[in-house]
Amino acid sequence: MKKIVTFLAMLSVMVCAMAQTDTITGRVHQLEEVTITETQRQHTITSTAPLHLLDRQDMLTMGVTDIADALHRMPGITLRDYGGAGGMKTVSVRGFGAKHTGVSYDGVMLSDCQSGEIDLSRYSLDNVASLSLVIGDNDDIFLSARQVSTPAALSIQTIALPTEDTKPHLTTQLKFGSFGYVSPFVRYEQNLSDRFAFNAIAEYTYAENDYPFELRNVTLVTKERRTNSRMNSGHGELNFMWRINPVSRLGGKVYYYDNDRQLPGLVHYYTNLSGETLHDQNFFAQMMFQTHWGEKLSLKWNAKYNWTASVYKDAMYAGGVNDASYWQREAYTSAALLYTPDAHWAFDYSVDYAFNNLNGSSWRTVVGKPYRHTVLQAMTAKYRSHRLTVLGRLLYSLYLNGQRGVYQTERLDIQQNSASDMRRLSPSVSLSYQLLADHDLYLRASYKNIFRSPTFNESYYYHYGSTNLKPENTDQYNVGLTYALNIKGSFLLDMTLDGYYNHVKDMIVAIPYNMFVWTCVNVGKVYTYGVDATLKTAVYFSPRHVLSLSGNYSYQRVENRFNPASTNYKKQIAYMPKHTGSIALSFENPWVNLSVHGVGMSSRWPNNDHYEGTMIDGYMDVGLTAYRNFSFGDHHLEVRFDLKNVFNEQYEIVYHYPMPGRSYQITINYKL
C-alpha cells in the first residue's frame, strides 16, 4: 500500500508524455524501413527502461539463424532449448521465468492459458523484420493493457507490407542442412491500389534431428545418435492493410501452424529411446484499427480469436499407450485512447477483455472445463522535455475464474471448486535524463510492480493443480546508463549498462505430496540481483566496407530466499546461469560478407537443491557465417552459408537433452 501511495504522489507531479509523432499520428507505415530502424536504435539509448532491439540487418550481419539464436544475442535472457530444429524453446528474462515474459506478434499478445509459456520455435525468423525486448515499461504508451501486464515483453514484428508501388513482389527461399533439415519458404505481396496491400506466406520445415553425441559414464565414453526427434511442421499467414483515409487504417492477420513431431526423451545410460509424440495446432485471426482526430486524439482497437490444440501420446508407457489432449480457446479485444494536448504531455487509457477456456481429453489431464474472464485497464501519463522523460502507469487487473463439467470415470467422479477470483492494482514509474546537453549520455531508472495469475495447469491439473493458489507478486527495480556516438559515415557506438533488483513473493512451486503425487503451493520468495551490458560499434572504411562488433554480457544472482532453514536457501534457482553473453564480429564488403559469432553461459543446476554430480557445464558455441547478395535489375539473389558449433562442443541447455554438435546450413533466397 505504501508503494501505491508513493507512486500516486509521484504520478501527480510528473505524469506522462508524448509518444513519437509517428506513433501518435499512425503514419509509421508510410515511412521508409531505414527511418524506422534508426528511430528504434535511438530509443535503445533514450528509453526510460531497458530496450534491446535486433532488426533484420542486425540479424544478418551477426549471423543469426533462428529465433532462439536471436534471443541469445540479447542480455538478461535465459532460453530453455530441448535441442534440434523442432525442440521447444521458451524464454525467461532476469530470473522471472517464462510465465512472466509476454510475447506479442505484430502488436497483439500471444497467450497460453494452459501452461503460461509461449513456445518460440513456432515462429519463423524468415518473415521477421525486428525483435525487441522491453524490461519494464515501454516508452511507446499507445499500447494495449495486456502489453504492459508483464515484467518483460518480447515483440516480434514481421516484414511490412509494400507501400510504394502496385507491382507484385515474390520472395522464395530454400534452407537445407545437417541432420535431414530442409525448409522452403515463400512470400507473395502486392499493393492492389495505393490504399490496399496484402501478403501471403507459407513455410514448411522437416528435420530428422538425428545428430550424434557422446554419452559419458565415468570413464566409459560411447558414441550415440539422437532418436525419436523428427519434426514435420508448417505455417501459413495472410495479412492485409487498408488505408481507409489519410488518418485511418485497418489491418488484419490470419495465421495457422501445424507441427507433428516426435519428442526425444532424456538421455540415460545405455539408452535414449522414446515413444513420445506431440501434434500441435494453432489458428488465430486478429484485426487492428487505428485512427486519430486532429493532432491530439488517437484511437487504436484490436480484436483476436485464438484456438490451440495439442495431442500428446507415449507409445512406450507402461501398461499401454498414454495420451493427453488439450484444447484452448480465447476471444480477446482491446481499445486504447491516446490524448496529446501539447508537445510535452501525453495520456493513454487502455482497456482489454479476454475470455479463455480449456478442456482436456480425460480427468487425468485437467479437472472440469475451466474458464476465465480477464479485464485489464491501464492509465498512463508521460512527460517529455528536451532532456527529461518521465512515465507513470497504473494497471488494474481483474481475473474472474469459473469451471464447468464433472468428469465421470469407472472409479470416481471428480469435481472441485473453481480458482479464486483475483484483482490487483499495479503501479510503475520510469524516467530518463540526458546528463550532458551535447552528448547522448542518459541516466535511466524504473520501478514496476506486477503480478501473475496461476495458469490453468497450476490451478486444475489433476493431483498437481490447486485452486487455492495466490498470484505471484513481483517488484522490479532498474538503474542504468546509456551512451551513443555517431560520426556520420565514419563511426558508430552504442553502449548500455543496467543494474537491477527483482523480488518475487508468493512464488508458485510444486512440492511432493507423496512419491508419485505433486501439488502446487505458494511458498517461495526469490531475490534477483544482476547487471546487463551491451555494446554495438561499427567502423565505416567506405560505404561498402564496414567492420562491426556487437556483444552483450549479463550477470544474475537468482536466489531462493523463502526459508533460512531450507537446504536450498540462498542457492541459485534451477537453470539460471550466473553469467551469459554473446559476441559477433562482422565485415561487410563487396565480395563476401563474413561474421564470426559466439554465445555462451556458465554452469547451471537442474534443481534447486544443487545435488552433487548434477551440475550442467557451461559452454561457448561459436559459429561462422558467409553471405553474398547479387542483383540483376529487379531480381535479387542472396546466398548464405552457416557453420554452427564450429568446435563441435557437446553441451546441454536442459539436463540430459544434448544439443547438436557441428552442423551446416545453406540458404538461397530469391526476391522479385
C-alpha positions as CSV (number, residue, x, y, z in Angstrom):
1,M,0.0,0.0,0.0
2,K,2.9,2.4,0.8
3,K,4.3,1.8,-2.7
4,I,1.0,2.6,-4.3
5,V,0.5,5.8,-2.2
6,T,4.1,6.9,-3.1
7,F,3.5,6.1,-6.7
8,L,0.3,8.2,-6.8
9,A,2.1,11.1,-5.2
10,M,4.8,10.9,-7.8
11,L,2.3,10.4,-10.6
12,S,0.5,13.6,-9.7
13,V,3.6,15.7,-10.2
14,M,5.4,14.1,-13.1
15,V,2.9,12.1,-15.3
16,C,3.0,11.5,-18.8
17,A,4.4,12.3,-22.2
18,M,4.4,12.4,-25.8
19,A,4.9,9.3,-27.8
20,Q,6.9,9.7,-31.0
21,T,4.9,11.7,-33.5
22,D,4.9,8.8,-36.0
23,T,3.2,6.6,-33.4
24,I,0.6,9.2,-32.5
25,T,-0.4,10.0,-36.0
26,G,-0.4,6.5,-37.2
27,R,1.8,7.4,-40.2
28,V,4.5,4.9,-39.3
29,H,3.5,2.6,-42.2
30,Q,4.3,5.4,-44.7
31,L,8.0,5.8,-43.5
32,E,10.8,4.0,-45.2
33,E,12.2,1.0,-43.3
34,V,15.6,2.6,-42.8
35,T,14.0,5.6,-41.0
36,I,12.0,3.3,-38.7
37,T,15.2,1.3,-37.9
38,E,17.2,4.4,-37.0
39,T,14.4,5.6,-34.7
40,Q,14.3,2.3,-32.9
41,R,18.0,2.3,-32.4
42,Q,17.9,5.8,-30.8
43,H,15.1,4.5,-28.5
44,T,17.5,1.9,-27.1
45,I,19.6,4.9,-25.7
46,T,16.8,7.3,-24.7
47,S,14.3,4.7,-23.4
48,T,13.3,5.0,-19.7
49,A,13.5,1.2,-19.3
50,P,15.9,-1.3,-20.8
51,L,15.0,-1.8,-24.5
52,H,17.0,-4.2,-26.7
53,L,16.4,-4.3,-30.5
54,L,17.6,-6.6,-33.3
55,D,16.5,-5.5,-36.8
56,R,16.8,-7.6,-39.9
57,Q,20.1,-6.1,-40.8
58,D,21.5,-6.8,-37.3
59,M,20.4,-10.4,-37.6
60,L,22.0,-10.8,-41.0
61,T,25.4,-9.3,-40.1
62,M,25.5,-11.1,-36.7
63,G,24.9,-14.5,-38.3
64,V,21.6,-15.2,-36.6
65,T,20.0,-18.4,-37.8
66,D,16.7,-18.7,-35.9
67,I,14.6,-17.1,-33.2
68,A,16.4,-18.9,-30.5
69,D,19.8,-17.7,-31.8
70,A,18.5,-14.1,-32.0
71,L,17.3,-14.2,-28.3
72,H,20.8,-15.4,-27.3
73,R,22.1,-12.1,-28.6
74,M,20.0,-10.1,-26.0
75,P,21.2,-9.6,-22.4
76,G,19.3,-10.9,-19.4
77,I,17.6,-13.8,-21.4
78,T,17.7,-17.4,-20.3
79,L,16.5,-19.7,-23.0
80,R,15.3,-23.3,-22.4
81,D,16.1,-25.3,-25.6
82,Y,15.4,-29.0,-25.8
83,G,17.6,-29.4,-28.9
84,G,17.2,-29.7,-32.6
85,A,15.3,-27.7,-35.2
86,G,11.9,-28.5,-33.6
87,G,12.8,-28.6,-30.0
88,M,10.6,-26.5,-27.7
89,K,12.1,-23.1,-26.9
90,T,10.8,-20.9,-24.0
91,V,12.4,-17.6,-22.8
92,S,12.7,-16.1,-19.3
93,V,14.1,-12.7,-18.5
94,R,16.2,-11.7,-15.5
95,G,15.2,-14.8,-13.5
96,F,11.5,-14.1,-13.7
97,G,10.7,-17.4,-15.6
98,A,9.0,-17.9,-18.9
99,K,5.5,-17.4,-17.5
100,H,6.4,-13.8,-16.6
101,T,7.5,-13.0,-20.2
102,G,4.9,-11.7,-22.6
103,V,5.3,-12.2,-26.3
104,S,3.5,-10.0,-28.9
105,Y,3.2,-10.8,-32.6
106,D,2.6,-7.8,-34.8
107,G,1.3,-5.8,-31.9
108,V,-1.1,-8.4,-30.4
109,M,-0.1,-10.5,-27.5
110,L,0.2,-14.3,-27.8
111,S,-1.4,-16.3,-25.0
112,D,-1.3,-19.8,-23.5
113,C,-3.8,-20.1,-20.6
114,Q,-2.8,-23.8,-20.0
115,S,0.9,-23.5,-19.3
116,G,1.5,-19.8,-19.4
117,E,4.6,-20.3,-21.6
118,I,5.0,-19.4,-25.3
119,D,6.9,-21.8,-27.5
120,L,9.0,-19.5,-29.7
121,S,10.1,-22.4,-32.0
122,R,6.7,-21.9,-33.7
123,Y,7.7,-18.5,-35.2
124,S,9.9,-18.3,-38.3
125,L,12.7,-15.8,-38.5
126,D,12.4,-15.6,-42.3
127,N,9.4,-13.3,-42.0
128,V,10.6,-11.2,-39.1
129,A,11.6,-7.6,-39.5
130,S,12.7,-6.9,-35.9
131,L,12.7,-8.3,-32.4
132,S,12.6,-6.0,-29.4
133,L,12.7,-6.8,-25.7
134,V,11.4,-4.3,-23.2
135,I,12.2,-4.9,-19.5
136,G,9.7,-2.8,-17.6
137,D,7.6,-0.2,-19.3
138,N,7.7,0.7,-23.0
139,D,8.1,4.4,-23.8
140,D,5.5,3.9,-26.5
141,I,2.5,4.4,-24.3
142,F,-0.1,3.8,-27.1
143,L,-0.4,0.1,-26.2
144,S,-2.9,-2.4,-25.1
145,A,-3.2,-3.1,-21.4
146,R,-2.1,-6.7,-21.9
147,Q,1.2,-5.5,-23.5
148,V,2.2,-3.8,-20.2
149,S,0.9,-6.5,-17.9
150,T,4.2,-8.5,-17.7
151,P,7.6,-7.7,-16.2
152,A,9.2,-8.1,-19.7
153,A,7.7,-8.2,-23.2
154,L,9.2,-9.6,-26.4
155,S,7.8,-8.1,-29.6
156,I,8.0,-9.9,-32.9
157,Q,7.4,-7.6,-35.8
158,T,7.0,-9.1,-39.3
159,I,8.1,-7.6,-42.6
160,A,6.0,-4.6,-43.5
161,L,3.6,-4.7,-46.4
162,P,4.6,-2.9,-49.6
163,T,3.6,0.7,-49.9
164,E,5.4,2.3,-52.9
165,D,4.1,0.5,-56.0
166,T,1.5,-1.9,-57.3
167,K,3.9,-4.4,-58.7
168,P,3.7,-7.9,-57.3
169,H,6.7,-8.9,-55.1
170,L,7.7,-12.6,-54.7
171,T,10.3,-14.0,-52.2
172,T,11.3,-17.6,-52.4
173,Q,13.8,-19.3,-50.1
174,L,15.2,-22.7,-49.5
175,K,17.2,-23.7,-46.5
176,F,18.8,-27.1,-46.1
177,G,21.5,-28.5,-43.8
178,S,22.7,-31.2,-41.5
179,F,20.6,-33.9,-39.9
180,G,17.9,-34.0,-42.7
181,Y,17.0,-30.3,-42.3
182,V,15.1,-28.7,-45.2
183,S,12.8,-25.7,-45.1
184,P,11.2,-24.0,-48.2
185,F,9.6,-20.6,-47.7
186,V,7.6,-18.3,-50.0
187,R,6.0,-14.9,-49.6
188,Y,3.9,-13.1,-52.1
189,E,3.0,-9.4,-51.5
190,Q,1.3,-6.7,-53.6
191,N,-0.4,-3.4,-53.4
192,L,-3.8,-3.8,-55.1
193,S,-4.1,0.0,-55.0
194,D,-2.5,2.9,-53.3
195,R,-4.6,2.1,-50.2
196,F,-4.8,-1.7,-50.0
197,A,-1.9,-4.1,-49.7
198,F,-1.8,-7.8,-48.8
199,N,0.7,-10.6,-48.5
200,A,0.5,-14.4,-48.2
201,I,3.2,-16.5,-46.5
202,A,3.8,-20.3,-46.5
203,E,6.6,-22.2,-44.8
204,Y,7.4,-25.9,-44.3
205,T,10.2,-27.4,-42.2
206,Y,11.3,-31.0,-42.0
207,A,14.2,-32.3,-39.9
208,E,15.3,-35.8,-38.8
209,N,17.4,-34.2,-35.9
210,D,19.3,-37.5,-35.6
211,Y,22.5,-35.8,-34.6
212,P,25.4,-37.6,-32.9
213,F,26.5,-37.0,-29.3
214,E,28.8,-38.6,-26.7
215,L,27.5,-40.3,-23.6
216,R,29.9,-40.4,-20.7
217,N,29.5,-42.8,-17.8
218,V,32.5,-42.2,-15.5
219,T,35.4,-43.4,-17.7
220,L,33.3,-45.1,-20.3
221,V,32.5,-42.9,-23.4
222,T,30.2,-44.2,-26.1
223,K,29.1,-42.5,-29.3
224,E,25.3,-42.3,-29.6
225,R,22.8,-40.7,-32.0
226,R,19.6,-38.8,-31.1
227,T,16.5,-40.8,-31.7
228,N,12.7,-40.1,-31.9
229,S,13.4,-36.4,-32.8
230,R,11.8,-35.9,-36.2
231,M,9.8,-32.8,-36.8
232,N,7.3,-32.1,-39.6
233,S,5.8,-28.6,-39.4
234,G,4.3,-25.9,-41.5
235,H,2.7,-22.5,-41.0
236,G,0.9,-20.0,-43.2
237,E,-0.2,-16.4,-42.9
238,L,-2.4,-14.0,-44.7
239,N,-2.0,-10.3,-43.9
240,F,-3.7,-7.2,-45.3
241,M,-3.5,-3.4,-44.7
242,W,-6.2,-1.0,-45.8
243,R,-5.6,2.7,-45.5
244,I,-9.2,3.9,-45.3
245,N,-8.2,7.6,-45.5
246,P,-5.2,9.7,-44.6
247,V,-5.7,9.3,-40.9
248,S,-7.3,5.8,-40.5
249,R,-6.1,2.3,-41.3
250,L,-7.3,-1.2,-40.8
251,G,-5.1,-4.3,-40.8
252,G,-5.6,-8.0,-40.2
253,K,-3.8,-11.3,-40.0
254,V,-4.9,-15.0,-40.3
255,Y,-2.4,-17.5,-39.0
256,Y,-2.2,-21.3,-38.9
257,Y,0.5,-23.5,-37.5
258,D,0.8,-27.3,-37.6
259,N,3.6,-29.4,-36.1
260,D,3.5,-33.2,-35.9
261,R,6.7,-34.1,-34.1
262,Q,8.4,-36.8,-32.2
263,L,9.7,-35.9,-28.7
264,P,13.2,-37.1,-27.8
265,G,13.5,-38.4,-24.3
266,L,16.0,-38.0,-21.6
267,V,19.4,-39.4,-22.4
268,H,20.1,-42.2,-19.9
269,Y,23.0,-44.5,-19.7
270,Y,22.8,-47.2,-22.4
271,T,19.5,-45.9,-23.9
272,N,17.8,-42.8,-25.1
273,L,14.7,-44.5,-26.6
274,S,11.4,-42.6,-26.5
275,G,8.0,-43.2,-27.9
276,E,6.5,-39.8,-27.3
277,T,4.9,-37.7,-30.0
278,L,3.2,-34.3,-29.9
279,H,0.9,-32.8,-32.5
280,D,0.4,-29.0,-32.1
281,Q,-2.1,-26.9,-34.0
282,N,-2.7,-23.2,-33.6
283,F,-5.1,-20.9,-35.5
284,F,-5.7,-17.3,-34.8
285,A,-7.2,-14.3,-36.6
286,Q,-6.6,-10.7,-35.5
287,M,-7.5,-7.2,-36.6
288,M,-6.3,-3.8,-35.8
289,F,-7.9,-0.4,-36.5
290,Q,-6.2,2.9,-35.8
291,T,-7.3,6.4,-36.4
292,H,-6.9,9.9,-35.0
293,W,-8.8,13.1,-34.8
294,G,-6.8,16.3,-35.3
295,E,-3.3,16.2,-33.7
296,K,-4.4,15.5,-30.2
297,L,-6.6,12.4,-30.0
298,S,-5.9,8.9,-31.4
299,L,-7.7,5.5,-31.1
300,K,-6.4,2.0,-31.5
301,W,-8.6,-1.1,-31.4
302,N,-7.5,-4.7,-31.6
303,A,-9.5,-8.0,-31.7
304,K,-8.4,-11.6,-31.8
305,Y,-9.7,-15.1,-31.8
306,N,-7.2,-17.9,-30.9
307,W,-7.6,-21.7,-31.0
308,T,-4.9,-24.1,-29.9
309,A,-4.8,-27.9,-29.8
310,S,-2.1,-30.3,-28.5
311,V,-2.3,-34.0,-28.7
312,Y,0.4,-36.0,-26.8
313,K,1.0,-39.7,-26.9
314,D,3.5,-42.0,-25.3
315,A,3.6,-45.4,-27.1
316,M,6.2,-46.8,-24.5
317,Y,4.1,-46.0,-21.5
318,A,3.9,-49.0,-19.1
319,G,0.6,-50.7,-19.3
320,G,-0.4,-49.3,-22.7
321,V,-0.4,-46.1,-24.7
322,N,-0.6,-42.9,-22.6
323,D,-2.3,-40.0,-24.2
324,A,-3.3,-36.5,-23.2
325,S,-5.0,-33.9,-25.4
326,Y,-5.9,-30.2,-24.7
327,W,-7.9,-27.6,-26.5
328,Q,-7.7,-23.9,-25.7
329,R,-9.8,-21.0,-27.0
330,E,-9.5,-17.3,-26.5
331,A,-11.6,-14.3,-27.5
332,Y,-9.8,-11.0,-27.0
333,T,-10.4,-7.3,-27.7
334,S,-8.6,-4.2,-26.7
335,A,-9.1,-0.4,-27.1
336,A,-6.6,2.4,-26.4
337,L,-7.2,6.1,-26.4
338,L,-4.2,8.5,-26.7
339,Y,-4.5,12.2,-25.9
340,T,-1.6,14.6,-26.6
341,P,-2.6,18.1,-25.5
342,D,0.8,19.6,-26.4
343,A,4.4,18.8,-27.4
344,H,5.3,17.7,-23.8
345,W,2.4,15.7,-22.4
346,A,0.6,12.6,-23.5
347,F,-2.1,10.4,-21.7
348,D,-3.3,7.0,-22.6
349,Y,-6.2,4.9,-21.3
350,S,-6.3,1.2,-22.4
351,V,-8.9,-1.5,-21.6
352,D,-8.7,-5.1,-22.5
353,Y,-11.1,-8.0,-22.2
354,A,-10.3,-11.7,-22.8
355,F,-12.3,-14.9,-22.3
356,N,-10.3,-18.2,-22.1
357,N,-11.3,-21.7,-21.6
358,L,-9.6,-25.1,-21.6
359,N,-10.7,-28.7,-21.8
360,G,-8.8,-32.0,-21.8
361,S,-9.3,-35.5,-23.1
362,S,-9.7,-37.1,-19.7
363,W,-9.8,-36.4,-15.9
364,R,-6.1,-37.2,-15.8
365,T,-5.3,-34.1,-17.8
366,V,-7.4,-31.3,-16.3
367,V,-10.3,-31.4,-13.9
368,G,-13.5,-30.0,-15.3
369,K,-13.6,-27.3,-18.0
370,P,-12.1,-24.2,-16.5
371,Y,-12.7,-20.7,-17.9
372,R,-11.5,-17.2,-17.1
373,H,-12.7,-13.7,-17.8
374,T,-9.9,-11.1,-17.7
375,V,-10.3,-7.4,-17.6
376,L,-7.2,-5.2,-17.7
377,Q,-7.2,-1.4,-17.5
378,A,-4.1,0.8,-17.8
379,M,-3.8,4.6,-17.3
380,T,-0.5,6.0,-18.4
381,A,0.9,9.5,-18.3
382,K,4.1,10.7,-19.8
383,Y,6.0,13.9,-19.8
384,R,8.8,14.7,-22.2
385,S,11.1,17.7,-22.4
386,H,14.4,18.3,-24.3
387,R,16.4,16.3,-21.7
388,L,13.9,14.6,-19.4
389,T,11.3,11.9,-20.0
390,V,9.1,10.6,-17.2
391,L,6.4,7.9,-17.4
392,G,3.9,6.7,-14.8
393,R,1.3,4.0,-15.1
394,L,-1.4,2.3,-13.1
395,L,-2.6,-1.1,-14.2
396,Y,-5.8,-2.7,-12.7
397,S,-6.1,-6.4,-13.3
398,L,-9.3,-8.4,-12.7
399,Y,-9.5,-12.2,-13.2
400,L,-12.8,-14.0,-12.8
401,N,-12.5,-17.7,-12.7
402,G,-15.0,-20.5,-13.2
403,Q,-15.4,-24.1,-14.1
404,R,-17.9,-26.3,-15.9
405,G,-18.3,-30.0,-16.0
406,V,-17.6,-33.1,-13.9
407,Y,-15.5,-36.0,-15.2
408,Q,-17.2,-39.4,-14.5
409,T,-15.0,-42.5,-14.7
410,E,-15.4,-46.1,-13.7
411,R,-13.8,-45.4,-10.4
412,L,-14.7,-41.9,-9.3
413,D,-16.5,-38.7,-10.0
414,I,-14.1,-35.7,-9.9
415,Q,-15.3,-32.2,-9.1
416,Q,-13.7,-29.3,-7.4
417,N,-14.3,-25.6,-6.8
418,S,-13.0,-23.1,-9.4
419,A,-10.0,-21.0,-8.7
420,S,-10.4,-17.8,-6.7
421,D,-11.1,-14.5,-8.4
422,M,-8.2,-12.1,-8.4
423,R,-7.8,-8.4,-8.6
424,R,-4.8,-6.1,-8.2
425,L,-3.6,-2.5,-8.7
426,S,-0.1,-2.4,-10.0
427,P,1.9,0.8,-10.3
428,S,5.0,1.6,-12.3
429,V,7.2,4.6,-12.9
430,S,10.3,5.2,-15.1
431,L,12.4,8.1,-16.2
432,S,15.3,9.0,-18.5
433,Y,17.5,12.1,-18.2
434,Q,20.2,13.4,-20.6
435,L,23.2,14.1,-18.4
436,L,25.1,16.2,-21.0
437,A,23.3,18.5,-23.3
438,D,25.6,18.0,-26.2
439,H,26.1,14.2,-25.9
440,D,23.8,11.2,-26.0
441,L,24.6,10.2,-22.4
442,Y,21.4,9.2,-20.4
443,L,20.6,8.1,-16.9
444,R,17.5,5.9,-16.6
445,A,15.7,4.5,-13.6
446,S,12.5,2.5,-13.3
447,Y,10.2,0.6,-10.9
448,K,7.4,-1.8,-11.8
449,N,5.1,-3.9,-9.8
450,I,3.1,-6.6,-11.5
451,F,1.6,-10.0,-10.7
452,R,1.0,-13.3,-12.5
453,S,-2.2,-15.2,-12.0
454,P,-1.9,-19.0,-11.8
455,T,-2.2,-20.9,-15.1
456,F,-4.9,-23.4,-15.7
457,N,-2.4,-26.3,-15.2
458,E,-1.3,-24.8,-11.9
459,S,-4.9,-24.5,-10.8
460,Y,-6.7,-27.5,-12.3
461,Y,-4.3,-30.2,-13.4
462,Y,-5.3,-33.5,-11.6
463,H,-3.2,-34.2,-8.5
464,Y,-1.0,-31.2,-9.4
465,G,-3.0,-28.1,-9.6
466,S,-4.5,-26.2,-6.6
467,T,-7.4,-23.8,-6.9
468,N,-6.3,-22.1,-3.6
469,L,-3.2,-20.6,-5.2
470,K,-2.4,-16.9,-4.8
471,P,-0.9,-14.9,-7.7
472,E,2.8,-14.4,-7.8
473,N,3.7,-10.8,-7.0
474,T,6.8,-9.1,-8.4
475,D,8.7,-5.9,-7.9
476,Q,11.5,-4.9,-10.3
477,Y,13.9,-2.0,-10.0
478,N,16.4,-0.8,-12.6
479,V,19.1,1.9,-12.8
480,G,21.2,2.3,-15.9
481,L,23.5,4.4,-18.1
482,T,23.3,4.6,-21.9
483,Y,25.6,6.3,-24.4
484,A,25.6,6.8,-28.2
485,L,28.1,8.3,-30.5
486,N,27.5,8.6,-34.2
487,I,30.1,10.2,-36.5
488,K,28.2,10.0,-39.8
489,G,29.8,7.8,-42.4
490,S,32.7,7.0,-40.1
491,F,32.0,5.6,-36.7
492,L,29.0,4.3,-34.6
493,L,29.0,3.4,-30.9
494,D,26.0,2.3,-28.7
495,M,26.6,1.2,-25.1
496,T,24.2,0.4,-22.3
497,L,24.8,-0.6,-18.7
498,D,22.0,-1.6,-16.3
499,G,21.9,-2.8,-12.7
500,Y,18.7,-4.4,-11.4
501,Y,17.0,-6.0,-8.4
502,N,13.9,-8.1,-8.6
503,H,11.7,-9.6,-5.9
504,V,9.1,-12.4,-6.4
505,K,6.9,-13.4,-3.5
506,D,4.1,-16.0,-3.2
507,M,6.1,-17.9,-5.8
508,I,4.2,-20.9,-7.2
509,V,6.2,-24.1,-6.8
510,A,5.4,-27.8,-7.0
511,I,6.1,-29.9,-3.9
512,P,5.6,-33.7,-3.4
513,Y,2.6,-34.9,-1.6
514,N,4.0,-38.4,-1.8
515,M,6.5,-40.2,-4.1
516,F,4.1,-40.0,-7.1
517,V,1.8,-37.0,-6.5
518,W,3.0,-33.4,-6.5
519,T,0.9,-30.3,-5.9
520,C,1.3,-26.5,-6.5
521,V,1.5,-24.2,-3.4
522,N,2.6,-20.7,-2.7
523,V,5.9,-21.0,-0.7
524,G,8.6,-19.1,-2.5
525,K,10.5,-15.9,-2.3
526,V,13.1,-15.2,-5.0
527,Y,15.5,-12.3,-5.0
528,T,17.5,-11.4,-8.1
529,Y,20.5,-9.1,-8.4
530,G,22.1,-8.5,-11.7
531,V,23.9,-6.4,-14.3
532,D,23.3,-6.2,-18.1
533,A,25.8,-4.6,-20.5
534,T,25.5,-4.2,-24.3
535,L,27.9,-2.9,-26.9
536,K,27.4,-2.1,-30.6
537,T,30.1,-0.4,-32.7
538,A,30.9,0.0,-36.4
539,V,33.8,1.4,-38.3
540,Y,33.0,2.6,-41.9
541,F,36.1,2.4,-44.0
542,S,33.9,3.2,-47.0
543,P,30.2,2.9,-47.7
544,R,30.8,-0.7,-48.8
545,H,33.5,-1.7,-46.3
546,V,32.1,-1.8,-42.7
547,L,33.6,-3.6,-39.7
548,S,31.2,-4.0,-36.8
549,L,31.4,-5.6,-33.3
550,S,28.5,-6.3,-31.1
551,G,28.1,-8.1,-27.8
552,N,26.3,-8.4,-24.5
553,Y,27.0,-9.7,-21.0
554,S,24.7,-10.5,-18.1
555,Y,25.4,-11.4,-14.5
556,Q,22.5,-12.6,-12.5
557,R,22.2,-13.9,-9.0
558,V,18.8,-15.6,-8.6
559,E,18.4,-16.8,-5.0
560,N,15.7,-18.8,-3.1
561,R,15.0,-16.6,0.0
562,F,12.0,-18.4,1.4
563,N,13.1,-20.5,4.3
564,P,16.5,-19.9,6.1
565,A,16.4,-23.5,7.4
566,S,16.0,-25.0,4.0
567,T,18.9,-26.7,2.3
568,N,18.4,-24.6,-0.9
569,Y,18.2,-21.2,1.0
570,K,20.3,-18.6,-0.9
571,K,21.1,-21.1,-3.7
572,Q,20.8,-20.2,-7.3
573,I,17.4,-21.2,-8.8
574,A,17.4,-24.1,-11.2
575,Y,18.5,-23.4,-14.8
576,M,19.6,-19.9,-14.0
577,P,23.3,-19.3,-15.0
578,K,25.2,-16.5,-13.3
579,H,27.0,-15.5,-16.5
580,T,25.7,-15.3,-20.0
581,G,27.0,-13.4,-23.1
582,S,27.3,-13.2,-26.8
583,I,29.7,-11.6,-29.3
584,A,29.7,-11.1,-33.0
585,L,32.4,-9.6,-35.3
586,S,31.3,-9.0,-38.9
587,F,32.9,-7.5,-42.0
588,E,30.7,-6.2,-44.8
589,N,32.4,-5.8,-48.2
590,P,31.6,-6.1,-52.0
591,W,32.8,-9.7,-52.2
592,V,31.7,-12.0,-49.4
593,N,30.3,-10.7,-46.1
594,L,31.7,-12.5,-43.1
595,S,30.6,-13.0,-39.5
596,V,32.2,-14.8,-36.6
597,H,29.9,-15.1,-33.6
598,G,29.5,-16.9,-30.3
599,V,27.0,-17.4,-27.5
600,G,27.7,-19.0,-24.1
601,M,26.8,-19.3,-20.5
602,S,28.3,-20.5,-17.2
603,S,27.3,-23.7,-15.4
604,R,23.8,-24.2,-14.1
605,W,22.0,-26.5,-11.7
606,P,19.0,-28.5,-12.9
607,N,17.5,-28.5,-9.4
608,N,17.1,-26.0,-6.6
609,D,19.0,-28.3,-4.1
610,H,22.2,-28.5,-6.1
611,Y,22.6,-32.2,-5.8
612,E,26.2,-33.3,-6.2
613,G,27.0,-34.5,-9.7
614,T,24.1,-32.9,-11.4
615,M,25.7,-29.6,-12.4
616,I,25.3,-28.7,-16.2
617,D,28.6,-27.5,-17.5
618,G,28.9,-24.1,-19.1
619,Y,29.6,-23.8,-22.8
620,M,30.6,-21.5,-25.7
621,D,29.0,-22.1,-29.1
622,V,31.0,-20.5,-31.9
623,G,29.6,-20.1,-35.5
624,L,30.7,-18.7,-38.9
625,T,28.5,-17.0,-41.5
626,A,29.3,-16.0,-45.1
627,Y,26.8,-14.5,-47.4
628,R,26.7,-12.6,-50.7
629,N,24.0,-10.6,-52.5
630,F,23.5,-10.5,-56.3
631,S,21.3,-8.0,-58.1
632,F,20.0,-8.2,-61.7
633,G,17.7,-5.3,-62.2
634,D,14.6,-6.1,-60.1
635,H,15.9,-9.5,-59.3
636,H,17.8,-10.1,-56.1
637,L,19.6,-13.3,-55.0
638,E,21.2,-13.9,-51.6
639,V,23.3,-17.0,-50.9
640,R,24.3,-17.7,-47.3
641,F,26.4,-20.4,-45.6
642,D,26.3,-21.0,-41.8
643,L,28.7,-23.3,-40.0
644,K,27.3,-23.9,-36.5
645,N,29.1,-25.0,-33.4
646,V,32.5,-24.8,-35.2
647,F,34.4,-26.6,-32.4
648,N,31.9,-29.4,-32.1
649,E,31.4,-28.7,-28.4
650,Q,28.9,-31.0,-26.8
651,Y,26.7,-29.2,-24.3
652,E,23.2,-29.1,-22.8
653,I,20.8,-26.3,-22.0
654,V,18.2,-28.6,-20.5
655,Y,19.6,-31.5,-18.3
656,H,20.0,-34.8,-20.3
657,Y,18.9,-33.1,-23.6
658,P,22.2,-32.8,-25.6
659,M,22.3,-30.0,-28.2
660,P,23.6,-30.6,-31.8
661,G,27.3,-30.6,-32.5
662,R,29.0,-29.2,-35.6
663,S,26.5,-28.7,-38.4
664,Y,25.9,-26.6,-41.5
665,Q,23.0,-24.7,-43.1
666,I,22.8,-23.3,-46.6
667,T,20.2,-20.6,-47.5
668,I,19.3,-19.5,-51.0
669,N,16.9,-16.5,-51.1
670,Y,15.4,-15.0,-54.3
671,K,13.4,-11.8,-54.5
672,L,11.5,-10.3,-57.4
